[in-house]
């Protein structure tokens, strides 16, 4: 059943066309992720769907009797109502129904007529259908899920922070349960626990959801379709964000092949034209002219780019470091009246990509600054290995000089480069023309982020410390950064709340706690899997579920052993696969030889070949058995 559709929808502001010929259909229970670069028109489209903005042309259809609810990106609530009362107002009709029931109950004390009893029965059935008895528990469940404590429920909304007000807005909208939910960046002010709760809520939501989000992991967990707006046009992809990337790359490769084939054809035709003209005969001149006409009428395919308006980045270690990159033992840090962390110990080895996670305030950035010599630890020691050259991406971007122009920011650090070389580099990072003369202080957060990444790319480092590197980047810029880091031949440790980034890149997760670091030997999904396993094992009394340091070290030792076993198994799998391939090739050759006259005409030789075939088949069966056993381990 169709919930919502658009046909030939156009929108422009003055001479700037924002949306062109937008067409799509969304069915009931679809969960749609709406993506595109900043300024692509995502919020404009959502406001048109909601009726807040007008369209210039086109038709829009909303299913009969379907209610649409909208969450703006920035909610500004300035009311004195409490959080709970504001959410409770959603159920005004149900409370009115309950009030009518109470009135009838009083009437029934003296009036036992069938009409009164029937009316009460009808109201009771409707009240049960609307789950009137569970209103308070539903409100509590949503508020707690979105990160509010019970003692905050009676807080006045006008006393809340902007982020808290946004969460109240989400809570009220979810409690309304409209048939179609339009959500603009719903995860912006949520911590990971609240995002996890929202993902589960939206996955099970009985209605339709259209959501704008830069949180790719969130889109992976919730979306069943992706709508991409690019150059004013909307393209639909089935599946979640990761599936969208696969389809997008496949489409790009097909378009690239078309472009390259056409380019070869054009080069071939132009060479023939030159050849015909060079011979000087009238007949060949006519042929040249004919081919020129065909070329002139050819529809030229532009060179495709997988993501338009993204920067180009290549990271390379200045020189290889030693195998052991960094070792920290017993690091502790405290400020007056507050212990930040203690007993932080870990090791890093060349080529590792480590994600450092933990709650805000646990000291992740402080740890970085200690390791980079910007702060001193209270206790403990750390040492870098041989030939280790650290580079740092600071989320505050303090490495930028605000008074500099963009071009001087790079050229001052690299005076041996010509201005043309610097301009070319800046162009690759989307600083074109007059952009290079902008003052750094006037740049947007995304522009400063790109400039900081360029400085990092040019730095002589082989160990990268990255503090929230994806914070100011749009979806496609994040993809570019991830590809560069995936191909990076040095070592990396990153602080990030971007779960997709951690999942795609990291080979280890370090969970930082006030009492040290817990190591997980895998990516973010592996970390979640281990947390789920620990939760299943937590049927013991609560005081026994907290991991002691000894238990943590034992877990780390077991994880390391498992990782080592997995590595050995992977190498054995490769060796077996190669052996199977060679054996199967030999088997194929022997079977083919049975058709040769010199074999089938010689009974002795044919028998020998048959014997070898039987032995090879047994050998291949054994090899496959060993392979399956190893794959079970992995």
Secondary structure, 3 states (H helix, E strand, C coil): CEEEEEEEEEEEECCEEEEEEEEEEEECCCEEEEECCCCCCHHHHHHHHHCCCCCCEEEEEECCCCCEEEECCCCCCCCCCEHHHHHHHHHHHHHHHHHHHHHHHHHHCCCCCHHHHHHHHHHHHHHHHCCHHHHHHHHHHHHHHCCCCHHHCCCEHHHCCHHHHHHHHHHHHHHHCCCEEEEECCCCCCCHHHHHHHHHHHHCCCCEEEEECCCHHHHHHHCCEEEEEECCEEEEEECCHHHHHHHHHHHHHHHHHHHHHHHHHHHHHHHHHHHHHHHCCHHHHHHHHHHHHHHHHCCCCCCCCCCCCCCCCCCCCCCCCCCEEEEEEEEEEEECCEEEEEEEEEEEECCCEEEEECCCCCCHHHHHHHHCCCCCCCEEEEEECCCCCEEEECCCCCCCCCCCEHHHHHHCCCCCCCHHHHHHHHHHCCCCHHHHHCEHHHCCHHHHHHHHHHHHHHCCCCEEEEECCCCCCCHHHHHHHHHHHHCCCCEEEEECCCHHHHHHHCCEEEEEECCEEEEECCCHHHHHHHHHHHHHCCCCCHHHHCCCHHHHHHHHHHHHHHHHHHHHHHHHHHHHHHHHHHHHHHHHHHHHHCCCHHHHCCHHHHHHHHHHHHHHHHHHHHHHHHHHHHHHHC
